[in-house]
Amino acid sequence: MSLGGKKRIFYILIAFSSIIVMYALRIAWIQTHAALVAVTASGKTINELAVRQREQGVELDSGRGNFFDRYGRQLTGSTTWSPVLFPVKKLPEQDDLSRIADMLGVSVQELKRKWASLETPYIWSGSGGDTGFPMTSTAVRQQSLTRLEGLEVLPHVVRYPSGQSGQQWLGYVAQRPDVIRQIRSESKANEQPSISMQVGAAGLERTFDRFLRGVGSTRVYYAVDGKREPFTDVGTRVKGPEDRFYPLQIRTTIDMVMQQKLEALTEEMSVDEGAVVVLDAEKGDVLAMISRPFFDPNHIDLAGGSWSNRALKAVPPGSIFKTVITAAALESGVTHPGERFHCSGHYGKYGLSCWKKGGHGEITLEQGYAHSCNIVFATLGERLSAQSIELAAARLGLGRKIGWHEKNFMGGADLWQFDHEEDGAVFRQERGLVDGGVLAQTAIGQRDVLVSPLQAANLIVTLLHQGQVSSPRLVHEIRFRDGSLFTSMPEHRLTSSAGQIAPSTANLLLSWMSETVQSGTGRSLRQAEWQLAGKSGTAQVTKAGKAYNHQWFIGYGPVGHPKYAVSVLVQNRPEGSEHKAMALFRRTMDFLAAYQPGQM
């Protein structure tokens, strides 16, 4: 062979050797680095996926952080003992199947059909849907279930209790691939969550989602062979993260016992639509927030909209807005407390009339407020300018979001605690000319005026705080898993370029609210357990072409030593029907008078 031919063979051998070396290095890198570190699109390493090819599993705990009420009672993530069925080559004997079927409350045929068709483990949910089939550890021992192949009773974390509630402020979780893709694209720490991971879709679950994601789920696995059939006598194993600090615990301001009792009260009083908000009179924190109709976080009806929190939705306020007009008129100097008006029952223009047939006759400003005289307030409205009304509303915390928020919270995105909170309004954004008719209708809380129940309750707190607007909280701190403090959210006072109303004006309005109960539209509250003060309201609305009323009552109690500020809204009531909002306010305050905070 010539020298040139030998060189060619040598070069070919060198090339093949180089390829083999590179291939070996690549395999070694995959085994020692990529398989352990590199994350695939599923959010798992190559080694993890290789193991999972030989395992089948089911999630027992998502690892998501949980919510607690102000007294440390857990609101999400309860643990139940639930039967988990695994695919098996052969089902248990007939006697065992009968015993299991009796325990689960199903027929043997139904159990056989379900079990025989399994390809992956299945947590038996019973009649409660997604909420687990709870058992006690004692029941597990008594049934001797742990000795049966293919069935284990394991601790399973259920996110929400079964059934409906008025806790829309808590929200719900759902699979949202669009959010997961955004998390991946914005991650600075190689955070690559699974595309199927559930994230917050509404309420606190959504606003605090970045603090709730945890560090991984807990799953139970069993081994399978190359045909993906289970190995016998191998058993199962549970794998999950062991972390001292995560998942985090989010502590809310809610008193869950109070929340549930008031939910039951709205059910008892057949309130179909509306909201109840209870604020701590001292701090302005939300203690209870009920939205009707109720919703089920395990089964969300997006089209029906019951998941939406009506306590945060702005609607026509009716006569409770006369509180704003009174403040505007007094501070603008267009009236004084002793001014007298004449109410004949008709305003004489704009089609306005008083709710009282025949009118109130000669009436002072204080009496006009206590008796909610439309003629008095239409008159004041025409004396005021649009700017002075808007100014007073802004000073009292209306026309803007008032829930706790902070820009660049902990160096990240802005944090707004109240999901989908609405601003409300006084006039249309592009209102054009505001004539006397618009001013008169605005003054009685109609036309374009919109107020949310949260804003209405906070209006009372603002008056109790001498005109200083508070920012209500739903969450006051976040703690690590071991209970140590992660961060706190201190009380906020809202400042505005509009300033605030004078303390003397606030005190006058509070005293007139007391007079409303003593001699005005709130007289039915005089027999309540506490001495109460407040303001009623009725707003005319149209739904599906029919006329209805939104009924309001806002107030506080007890007079002299206020503990709670409460707003009640009952929506879409037939015209001429009893004032259910006032009755619900009375029942709510009677409950609070007897209630001992922190009780179980």
Secondary structure, 3 states (H helix, E strand, C coil): CCHHHHHHHHHHHHHHHHHHHHHHHHHHHHHHHHCCCCECCCCCEHHHHHHHCCEEEEEEECCCCEEECCCCCECCCEEEEEEEECCCCCCCCHHHHHHHHHHHCCCHHHHHHHHHCCCCCEECCHHHCCCCCCECHHHHHHHCHHHCCCEEEEEEEECCCCCCECCCCCCEEEECHHHHHHHHHHCCCCCCCCCCCEEEEEHHHHHCHHHHCCCCCEEEEEEECCCCCECCCCCEEEECCCCCCCCCEEEECCCHHHHHHHHHHHHHCCCCCEEEEEEECCCCCEEEEEEECCECCCCCCCCCCCCCCHHHCCECCHHHHHHHHHHHHHHHCCCCCCCEEEECCECCCCCCECCCCCCCEEEEHHHHHHCCCHHHHHHHHHHCCHHHHHHHHHHCCCCCCCCCEECCHHHCCCEECCCCCCCCECCCCCCCCCCHHHHHHHHCCCCCCEECHHHHHHHHHHHHCCCCCEECCCEEEEECCCCCEEEECCCEECCCCCCCCCHHHHHHHHHHHHHHHHHCCCHHHCCCCCCCEEEEEEEEEEECCEEEEEEEEEEEECCCCCCEEEEEEEEEEECCCCCHHHHHHHHHHHHHHHCCCCCC
